[in-house]
Amino acid sequence: MKHVVAIPTLNRPDDLSRTLKTIYSNKKLPGLLIIVDQSDDNKTRDIIKPLEAKYSIKYIRSDKKGLTHARNIAIENSLDFDIITFLDDDVDLEKDFLSEIENTYISYPEISGCQGFIKNTGGKLLRRSVLKIRKILSDNRLEYFKPPTINEYFLNSYPLFVKKNNILPCEWLSGCDMSYKINDIRDERFNEDFILYGMVDDVEFSYRLFSHGKKLVMNTNAKLVHRLSKTSRLPSTISLVMRLAYFRFLISEYRKDNVEELYYKYVNRIRDGFKNVHFKFLRKERIKKITAIVDDAIRKVEPFLQDIDKGNLRPINEFIISELSKIDSRDQVSK
């Protein structure tokens, strides 16, 4: 089976270097590694150069930024392969990760996509007190124990716990380690209207396939850690605006009935989520600040809802870029 691994990267040479070590420590190596580099300097290129003599690597420089654009470049350069596995540049793979992914397609030839299990998904939660775990259980948050699914207002669930040697049906695949059968995505592309690091591009792409009848699974033996690098992340306020806008897009695209009602269910879940996860451990001043950030993000998205419901993300994207430029300008002044 011809297997290509694709990694989009932006200004994370150290993170990428560590990820590459875990890839090349795998028992079975990919037939090709594609690096789509959108960085502002040559540090990533300098890391890749020494590896090219030893491994099969295709380095692609992309001056156009955007995770979805990088993923599409990777697909277009992988059409001669059987499967493509997208990895983030800040993951640690266990030594049999790639062979487990390949074996899943061999054992289940009817599937179109496969992901592994991110071991640290609930890590911080599990390290907290027993009372916190009991809180989750008392709230009936069983989505933490279910296979990856999408609910009515497009909230995506991911399990905290899984059994070994298990193949779980999925409705979506996580972008940090999602793989696809090339023949089933040959004519599909990621939506490049999801700008910057995409936010929901993985959910939209995988659920699009699922909604068309394609089978997606999780192999619980294919394990990894997602380190969640802080480099090249959006400020929390902008990230929240983007999240609300893009989830509104998903609801209007895939839940055409009761869009307004479902969107505000999602909004209320966002509010409740902050309360349940954070508020018990924070002072009142911090709680007020978080509440204000959430409410401000909701207000900022409101003027763009009609455009979003028409499938037009350009106005909200222009607003996001404008807000980012203001933050960058302030940072330059402070320096």
Buried (B, 14 or more C-beta within 10 A) or exposed (E): EBBBBBBBBBBBBBBBBBBBEBBBEBEBBBBBBBBBBBBEEEBBBEBBEEBEEEBEBBBBEBEEBBBBBBBBBBBEBBEEBBBBBBBBBBBBBBEBBBBBBBBBBEEEEEBBBBBBBBBEBBEEEEEBEEEBBEBBEEEEBEBBEEBBBBBEBBBBBBBBEBEEEEBBEBBBBBBBBBBBBBEBBEEBEBBBBBBBBBBBBBBBBBBBBBEEEBBBBBBBBBBBBBBEBEEBEBEEBBBBBBBBBBBBBBBBBEBEEEBEEBBEBBBEBBBEEBBBBEEEEEEEEEBEEBBEBBEEBBEBBEEBBEBBBEEBBEBBBEBBEEBBEEEEEEEEEEE
